[in-house]
Amino acid sequence: MNPQSLLASAVINIGLAFVLLSLFSILKKQRSNAYIYYARRLSVQQNIPFDHSLTLSRILPSVSWIPRAFRVAEDEILQTSGLDALIVIRLFKFGINFFVVCSLVGLLILIPINYYCEDGPPPPTRYHSMDSFTISNIGNGSNRLWVHFTCLWIISFYGLYLLYKEYNDILIKRIQRLRNIRQRPDQFSVVVRQIPFCDEHGARGCSVDHFFSKHHPYSYHSYQMLYDRKSLEGLLNKARYITRAIEDLRERPTIKKHDREPSLLDASQKDIAKINLYEEKLQEVHHKIHQLQSENMLKDMELPVAFVTFKSRWGAALAAQSQQHSHPLQWITERAPEPRDVYWRNLTTPYQILPFYKIGVVFAASLLTIFFTAPVTAVQGIARFEKLKKWFPPAMAIQLIPGLSSVVTGYLPSVILNAFIYIVPFAMLGIATIGGSISKSKVEIKACNMVFYFLVGNVFFLSLISGSLLDEIGESFTHPKDIPSHLARAVSAQADFFMTYILSDGLSGFSLEALQAGMLLLDFIKSHTCGRAKENPYLYSLPYFRVIPSVSLSILIGTVYAVVAPLLLPFLVGYFYLGYVVYINQIQDVYETTYETCGQYWPYVHHYIFVGLILMQITMIGLFGLKSKPAASIATIPLLLLTITFNEYCKIRFLPTFLRFSIQNAVENDELDEKSGHLEVNYRNAGHAYCQPSLRAINLMASDSNLTHPSCASS
């Protein structure tokens, strides 16, 4: 890629970001867009001040939302949106803190050494625009490589220091957050699966009561069985359909009440007859629902799953983290998710077949990854235009238009790649839902993990390998020992492509995130097709499964190139600053909190950054070997082992507290509740919190009728 292509990519992305952010700042001021740009604030009934007068400031772009984002404190995010949302912001902060230091090291030390190297390769061998500023410009065996070796150790140690500090800070915040929200039902509740059938009473419910009354006599409080919901949900859906039909018919006379034409009066009488008929049908459906919800009928629909509530957090923690029965496939217990986080559909999945579901998830994710190798390889073909012309001569026609080849090779590949991978997180989320996870948060965490490794495999490694193959087509990889050398050479050669990728993903991606173009289009379609005013804000959860892997990939790319091509790092600093500002705005104004895991995303984030550090060190071992500096390669191996040891220590020191609820913290929170007199209230509320949606009290008539079906009660 030549300098003109890089410049074209930078100009287009910066210009597009300026236009999108300017448009966002204008649309945000319009009251009609409040349901999009202030969805979260409206959902909690916060007052949004708007300028109702037609002034020039309303139609001119402004940057007032940017300094406001920098004034938002972490405690405010933690209080309003939870620790998971704060982790997204801390991820951007990590990127800023890490790459500012890396940029200083690169710009002040590495780039001058690379550029003014006198023993580098001759100009004809320099195929890439950034070669003069990268380690590729250093000659074989040069002693200047020891400077790169020293910078590698400095950057690695700084990265490990930041990782330890972040892990420790998030751990402290997690413990404090669990204490602050100690009234949550999940702290008193446990999910029990594989409940055996009680032959004596012909039900599973009494089996739960007998087992926990006997083995947890001092802490057990109550249980709530799960039932086969298919027949009930079918009736409820039918009731909702009839209800909507009645409401639509009742709206007609109100619209035409001033009309006095005979035909309209006849139509109104027909509507009244239809309403009476529908109400009779609704009564029948309501009666069937009551029959199915009777105690005798529910007993026949019991599933081997229950939510068990305890009188203390200590009792719930002991039950969730211990084996209940000598047969490990009976009375399986785990911590209950919070009620709004429960994925009810997966709770009905038989426990014995969960391994097959997990194999299906791996198989589907692998197929998706393989499927995307074609577009990624094609993107590299566009980026390597000089090589593409040799193997596909018609591509030379692009050069007939001045400047078009620079746009095609510099801007187009990264845009196409970002467009292709945009749908991947949503596809992975759909795949993860069939894995049997009992909570939405676990589904999203699983999707987050799969998306990250997809991006590492397809965007990072495949881009390196396919780009290298196009550069060296015809060269044979006959010796396995040469693979690390080819990979190291590819990393150096692909620096310019990843710079354009960061520009597109950051400038254009974050700008589109702020603009909420999809919501604007949806709102436009609704307003012009439904023909009715908006009633509710467009509320959606923060897409952790999309944001965290994408940002983590950028950290990985920047880490791998921190020593190889330092010119990439200032762009990454801008990437993280823009992302920080945009997502502060989105968390404060747009996205609602649909669940909170109290920081369980961070161990995965830590692992993603650790993978980046390991890849950086392995790449440098290969590059030192390519540069005929075996002593530097060998001296880097202890750094690699030290990094792996550090990660193992973090698993021992921090990870268990994220996976389990310590008895010490449980007892401390119980003591706080006892002092305030809230312990009994909290565990009694927990006993009624886990009622299936199909058994909850729902008003089937939104207008005149008061027909409801009874709610479930814990035993």
N, C-alpha and C positions, 0 to 999 in steps of 0.2 A: 504494500500500500504506500503510495507516494504522499508527500506533504500536502499536496493540493486536496487529496481525498480526506485527509484528517481535518484540514481546515474547513472543507465543505460540510463535513459532519458536525463540527463544532458550531459553525455559523447557523446551520439549519436548526440544530437542537436548541441553541440559545435563543434564536428568534422565535421558535415555536413555544418555548417555555415562557418567554416574555408575553406573547399574545395570550396564551392560555391563562396565565396567572393574572394578567390585566383583566381579562374577561371574567375570571372568578371574582376578583375584588369588586367589580361592578355589579354582577348578578347577586352577590352576597348582600348588597345594600337594599335590594328590592324586596319589599314585604311579600310579594307573591311567591318568592323562592324560599321563604322561611321554612317550609315543610321539608326542604332538601338540605339547606345549609345550617339549620338550627334544629335538626330533628331531635337530638338528645335533650337539648334545653327545653324544647316545647313539651317533650314527654314527661319531664319532671316539673312542668308548669312554671318555668322561669320566664320572667318578663324580658322580651327582646325589644330594645329601643330602636325604632326606625324613624327616619326623617320623612314625614308625610308630605312636606312641601316639595315642589318640583324645583330643586336647586342644581347648580352645576356640579356640586360634589357628588351627587347621586349617580351621575353618568360619566364621571371621570375615574380612572383606576387609582387606587391608593395602596400604600404598603403598611397601613396601620395595624393589620392583622399579624404582621411579622414581628414587630417589637412586643406585641401583646403575647405572642407565643413564648418569647424568651423570658417574659416576666412570670410565667406560670411555674409555681413551685412543685417539686415532686410530691410533697405532702397533699397538695390539692388534687393531683392526679390520683394518688392512692386513695383519697377519701371519696372521690366522685366515681372513679372507674375501676379501682381495684389494682392489685399487684400485677396481674397479667398485663394490663395496659401499660403499667409503669415499666415492665420488662422491655416492651417494644421501644420505649423512649430511652431506657438505659442501653439498649443495643446500639441505637444511633449515637449516644454519648460515648460508648466504648469506641466506635469507629472514629469519632472526632478526636478523642484523646490519643488513640493509638496512632492514627495516620498523620496527625499534626507533628508528632515527634519523628515518625518515620520520614515525613516530608523534609523536615529540617536536616536530618541525617543525610537524606538523599540529595537534596539541593545544594547543601553546603560542602559535602564531602564526596559523595559518589559520582555525581554528574560531572563536576570539574575533572575528576580523575579519569572518568570514562572518555570525556570529550577531548582532553588534551593528551591522551595517551599517544606516545610516539612509536610504539611497537605493535600497533594494531594491524589488522588485515588491510591489504591494499584496497582502494576505493572500488575497483570492479567487482569485488566479492560482496559488497554491501547492497543487499537487495531491499532492505526495509528502511523506512524513513527514520525510525528511531534508533537505528544501530549505533549512530555516533554518540548517543547518550546512554547506551546500555553496556552491560558487561561484554557484549559481543565485540566491542571495540578494543578490548584488552587483548594483547597478544598472548600466544601460548607460552606458558612458563614465566610470565611476568610477575615480578615481586609485588606489583601493585594489587594483585589478587589478595594479598594478606589484609589489605584495607577492607576489601569486601568481606573477608572472613571475620574481621573484628566487628564490622557493622552487623553482620549476621548474628553474632553472639549478643550484641547490644540490643538489637530489635527483638530477638527471641526472649531475652530476660525481661525486657520491658513488657512484652506481651504476656508472659507468665505472671508478672507482678500484677498487671491489670486484671487478668483472669481470676487470680486468687482474691484480690480486693473486691471484685464484683460478686463473686460467689459468696464471700463472707457477708457482704452488705445485704445481698438478697436473702440470705439465710436469716439474718437478724430481722429484716423486714417481714419475712414470712412468719416467724414466731410471734412478732408483735401484731401482725394482721390477724392471725388465728385467735389471739387474745381479744382483739377489738371486736371481732365478729363472733364471739363465743355463744351467741344466742342462736346460731344457725343449727337447723335440725340434723345436718349430716355429722356433727360432732358427737351426737348421741346415738347414731343409727348405724346398722350393719346390714349388708345384703347377704342373705343366706340362700345357697343354691343346692340342688340335689337333696331336697328334703324327702325322706322316705315316707311311704304311705302307711297310715295307721289302720291296720286291719280291724282293730277292735271297734273304732268309731267311724270307719269308712271315710276318713278325711285326712288331709295333711296338716290342717290348722292346729288340731289338738296335739299332733306330733311335735310341732314347733313349741307350743306352750309347755308340754311335758319336758322336752329336752332342756330348754333354757331355764325353766323353773328348777330343774334338778341340778344342772351343772353351773348355773350362774344365779344362785338363789338370792344373793344380796344386791345384785345390780340390775337384773332383768326387770323390764317394765311391761312391754306389750309387743304385739306383732301385727303386721298387716300383710295378708296374703295377696298374691297376684293371681289374676283370673284370665282365662282365655277370652279375649276381648272382641273376637271377630263378629259374633252374632250381635253383640251390643252395639258395636261401632256401625254395623250395617243399618240397624234401626235408628241410631242417632243421626246418621247421614240422611236417611229418608225423612226424619222429622225436620231436619234443618232445611231440606229441599222444599217440603210442604210449607214451612214457615215463610221462606222467601217468596214462594208463589202467592201466599195470602197477602203479604205486605205489598207485593207489586200490584195486586188487584185492588187493594185498599187505597193505593196512591192515585189510581185513575180518577175517581170522582172528585178528589181534591183539586186535581189539575183542571177538570172540566166543570167545576161546580157552577160557573156563571153561564154555561151554555144551556139553552132551553130547547134545543132541537129534539124532536121525538126520537130520532134514531139514536141519539146519545143517551136519552133516558132509557131506551130499550137495552142498550149496551150496558148501562149501569145496573139494570135489574138482572141481566145475565151474569154480571160480575158478582153480584150479591149471592146468587144461587151457587156459583162456583166457590165462593168463600165458605158458604155453609157446608158444601160437600167436602172441601179441603179440611175444615175444622173437624168434621166427623172422622175423616181419615187420620187426622192428627191425634184425636182421642184414642183411636184404636192402636196406633203406634205407641202412644204413651202408656196404654194398658199393657202392651207386650213388654215394654221396657221395665215396668214395675214387676211383671212376672219373672223376667230374667234376673232382676236384682233381688229377688226374694232369697232368703237364707238357704233354702233347700236347693234352689237352682244354682246359686253361686258355689255351693259345695261341690257340685258336679263339674264346675268349670275351673277348679283350683289347679294351679301350676306348681311345680316343685320349687318355687321361688318365693321369698318373703323378705320384707323389711322388718328387722327386729330393733326395738328401741330399748335403751338402757337408762337407768336412773342417774348415771354419771358418765362423764367422758372417759374416766378411768376404766369403767366396765366395758364401754364400747371399744376402746383401744385394745384391751386384752382379748376380747372376743374376735376382733377383726384380724389380729396379728398372731393368732395361735391356731394350731390344728385341733379341731373340735372332736374328731372321731378317729378311731384306730384305722378305719377304712378311709384313705385320703380322698376318695371320690364321693364321700357322703358328708353332708353338713359343711360344705365349703363356704367360708366366710371371707368377706373383704369390706373395706370401708365403703359406706354408701356415699354416692355423689349428692350434692345439694339437690333439693327437689326439682328446681328449674333446669338442672343439668342432666336429669335422668333421660336415657334413650330407651323408652319403654318397649319399642319393637324388638330390640336385641335382648331384652330380659326374657322374652318368651322363647328364645333359641335354646334348644336342648344343649346342656353343657358338654355332653359326650361328643357332639359333632363340631364343636368349636375349632379343633385342630384342622378339620377339612376346610372350614371357612377361612382360616388364616393362610392355608396353602393356596386357596383360591385368590386371596388378596395379593400374595407374592407373585402368583402366575399372571394375574391381570396387570399388575404394576410393571412386571418385566415385559409383557407384550407392548404396553404403551411406550416404554422406554425404547424398545427395539423399533417400533413404528416411527418414532421421531428421529431416528438416525438419518433417514433420507432427507428431510428438509434441512437439518443442520449441516450435512455434507454439501447440499446444494448451496447453502448460504456461503460456505467457505469457497465454493467455486466462483461465486460472484465477487467475493472479496479478493481472490487471487486472479484478477483480471488479466494480468500479463501471461500467466500460465494458461488461463482459460482460452485466450486467443489462439494459442498453439494447437489446442485440442478441439476447439470449436470455432473455426474461422468466421462464421457469420456474426459472431459477437463483435467483430471489428467495426461493424456498422455504427456502433454506439459512439465511436470517435468522430463521426461526421458532424455531430452537434458539439460546439465548443462548451466545455465545462460539464457535459453530461456524464462522461466517464468518471469524473471525480465524485459526482453525486451518487452514481450507481455503486462505485466501489467503496466509498467512504460512509455514506448514510444508509443506503438501502439494505445492506446485509444485516446490520444490527436491528433495524426496524422490523424486517421480516422475521428475524429470530425472536424478538420480543413479542411480536404478534402471534407467532406459533405457540410459544410457551405460556402465553396468557391464559389459555384454556386448561393448561396442565393442572394447576392447583385444584380447580373445580372437578376435573376428572378424577384426580387422586382422592379428593374428599368423597366422591361417590363410591370409589372402590373401597375406601376405608370403612364406610358404613356397613359393609357386609362382613366385617372382621369379627363381629360379636362383642364389641366394646359396649359397656352398659351406660356410658355417659357421653354426651356430646363433646365434652372437653377431651376425653380419651380418643374419640374419633378424629378430632382436629389435630391432636398431638401426633397421632399415627400418620395422618395425611401430611402434616408438617415435615415429619421425618422422611416420608417417601418423596415429597417434592424436593427436599434438599438434595437427596442422593440422585434423583433424576437430573437436577440442574448440574450437579458436580459431574455426573457421567456424560450427559449430552451436551451441555453448554460449555463446560470446561475441558474435560478430557477429549471428547469427540471433536471439539473445535481445534484442539491442539493436534490431535492425530490426523484428522482430515486435512487440515491446513498444511501439516508437514508432508503428507502424502502427495498433495498437489504440487508442493515445492520440489519434492524429490521423486517425482513419478518415474518409474523405471528402475529405481534403486531397490535392491533386494534386502529384506530383513532375514538373512539366512542364519545369523548367529544370535541366540537369545541374549547373550551378554551385552549386545549392542543396543538393546531396547532402552535402558536408562539413558544412554547417550543421545539417542534419537529424541526421547521425550524431553531431555534437558535442552536440546537444540530447538525443539518446537516451542518450548516456553519462551525462549528469547525471541523467536521469529514472530510470535503471535501477539506481542505487546501492543502493537498499533490497533489490531482488531478489538482487543479487550478495552482499549481506551474508547473506541467508538461505542462499544456495548455499554460501558458505564455512562457515557454521555446520554445515550438514548434511554436507558433504564432509569437514570436519575432525573435528568431535566424534563424529558417528555413524560415519563412514567409518573413522577410525583406531581407534575403539573396537571395531568389528567385526573389523578386521584383527588386533588383539591377541587378541580372543576366539577367532578361528579357528572361527567358527560352522560353516562348511562342513565342516571336518575333524571337528568334534564329531559332526555329523550322519552323515557317512560312517562314522566309527568305531562309532556306535550301530547303524547298519544292518548293518555287517559282523558285529558281535558278536552280533546277534540273528538273523542269517540263516545265516552260515557256521558258527556254533557252535563256533569254535575260537579259541584264544588268539592275540593279536597276536604276530608274530614280529619284525617290522621296524618302525622308526619311519617316520612319514609324511614322507618327505623330498621337498622340492620346491625348485626354484631361485627365487631372489629375482625377482619379476616386474618387471624394469626397464621393460618396455614398458607397464606399467600405472601404476607409481608415478611415474616421471620426467615423463611428459606431464601427469598430473593435478596434481602439485605445481608444474610449470612454468606451467600455466594459472593457478593461484592467484597465482603471482608476477606474471604478466602482468596479471591483474585488479587486484591491489593497486597495481602500478606505474601503470596507466592512471588509477586513482582516487586516487593519492597527493596530487594537488593539487586534484582536482575534489571529492572527498568524503572528507576525512581521517578521519572518524568510523569508516570501514571498517577502518583500519589496525590499531588495537589488537586487533581480532578476528583479524586475520592473524597477529599476533605470537603469540597463543595457539594458533592453528592450527599454526604451525611448531614451537613448543615441544612440543606434544602429538605431532606427527608425528616429531620428533626422538627423543623418549623411546620411542615405540612401535617405531620401526624399528631403534633400537639393540638393543632387546630381541629383535626378530625376527631380526636378523642374527647376534646372539650365540647364540641358543638354537634357532631354528627353521629358517631357510633354509640350504641347503647351497650350496657354490660348485661349479657345474657347468662353468663356463668362466671365463676371465679375459682381457679384452682389454687390460689395463694402461691403462685410462683413456680408451679411445676413445669413451666416451659423452660426455665433457666438451665437446668442440667443439659437439655438438648442444645440450647444456644452455646453453652460452654463447650460441648463436644464438637459442634460445628467449627468454632474458632480454633479449637485444638487440632482438628483435621487440617486447617489452613496452615498452622505452624509446622505440622509434620511434613506437609507437602513442600513448604518453603525449604525446609532443611534437606529433604531428599533431593529436591531439584538442585540445590547448591552443591550437594555431594556429586551429582552428575556433571554439573557445569565445571566444577574444579577439576574433575577428571578429564573433561573435554579440553580444558585449558592447560593440560599437562602439568597440573599441580596436585599430585597424589598426596602430598603431605597435608594440604588443606582439606582434601576429601576425608582422609583418615582422622584428622583433628576435629572434623564436624560430627563424626559418629558419636562421641561422648555427649555432645549437645542433644542429639536425637534421643539417646537413651535417657538423658536427664529430663527431657520434655515428657517422654512416656512415663517415667517414674513420677513426675509431678502430677500427671493426669490420674494415675492410680491412687496417689495420695488424696487427691480431691474426691475420688469415688468413696474412699474410706471416711474422709473427714466430713464431707458435706452431703453426699447423695442420700444416705439413709434417712436424714431428717426430711428430705423432700418426698420420700416414698412412704414414710410411716409417720404416725403421730406419737411422739415420745410420751411415756408414762409420766415423766416429770412434768412436762407442760400440761398434760391432761389433768393431773392432780392440782397443779397451781391454778388452772382455770376453774376447776370445780370449787376450790377454796374461795376464789374471788366471787363466784356466784352464791356460795353459802353465806358469805358476809353481807352481800347485797340482798339476799332473800329471793333470788331469781332462779335458783337451781331447779326447783320443782316446776315452776312455770315453763322453763325452757324444755325440760324433758317431756312434759305433758304435751306441749306444742309439737314436739318432734314426733310423738305418737300419732298425730293426726295429719302430718305433713305429706306422707307418701301414699296418697290415694290416686289410683289410676285415673287418667283423664276421662275414660269412658264411664267411670263411676262417680264423678264429681257432679255436684249440683249445678245444672246448666239451665238457664231460662230458655225454653224452647220457643217462646213467643216474645218478640221484642216489642209488641204493641199492647193489645188489650188483654190477651190471655195470660194467665199466671201459671201455666202448666210447667212444672219442673219435675225432674226425676231425683230421687233421694241420693244423698251423698253416702259414701262408705264410711265406716267407723272402724277404728282399730280394736283389736280384741285384747 
